[in-house]
Amino acid sequence: MTPHADPADGKLTFVYAYMKGRLAILRLLPRTMKPGPGSYVEHPAVHEIHSAWLRIRTEQPTPLHADGEIQSETAQEIEYRTLPGALPVIVP
C-alpha cells in the first residue's frame, strides 16, 4: 500500500504515521485503497520515504509482520536493504 513505489528505481518505499486514537486511524483506513489523488499518503500525519536501506529500532519488543505472517513476536531491531538486480522484474 505504497502508491508512489516504483519497482524499477531500486529503492524501498516506506510509509509510517502516528495518529492519536483508533477513530482517526479508522477514518483514514478507506483511503489506503485509493490509488490516485486523495490517497492516505496525502494526510499530514503520514510520511513516505524512498531509500535503499531502512533500519527500525523499538524501545519495547514488538511483533514483526511481513506479507501477512508473523516473523517474530519480540523484534526490537530490523534492517531492510535493496539488492538491485537480484530478482528480475518486468515493468512497463
C-alpha positions, 0 to 999 in steps of 0.5 A, a space after each residue: 500500500 505504497 502508491 508512489 513505489 516504483 519497482 524499477 528505481 531500486 529503492 524501498 518505499 516506506 510509509 509510517 504515521 502516528 495518529 492519536 486514537 483508533 477513530 482517526 486511524 479508522 477514518 483514514 483506513 478507506 483511503 489506503 485503497 485509493 490509488 490516485 489523488 486523495 490517497 492516505 499518503 496525502 494526510 499530514 500525519 503520514 510520511 513516505 520515504 524512498 531509500 535503499 536501506 531502512 533500519 527500525 529500532 523499538 524501545 519495547 519488543 514488538 511483533 514483526 509482520 511481513 506479507 501477512 505472517 508473523 516473523 517474530 513476536 519480540 523484534 526490537 531491531 530490523 534492517 531492510 536493504 535493496 539488492 538491485 538486480 537480484 530478482 528480475 522484474 518486468 515493468 512497463 
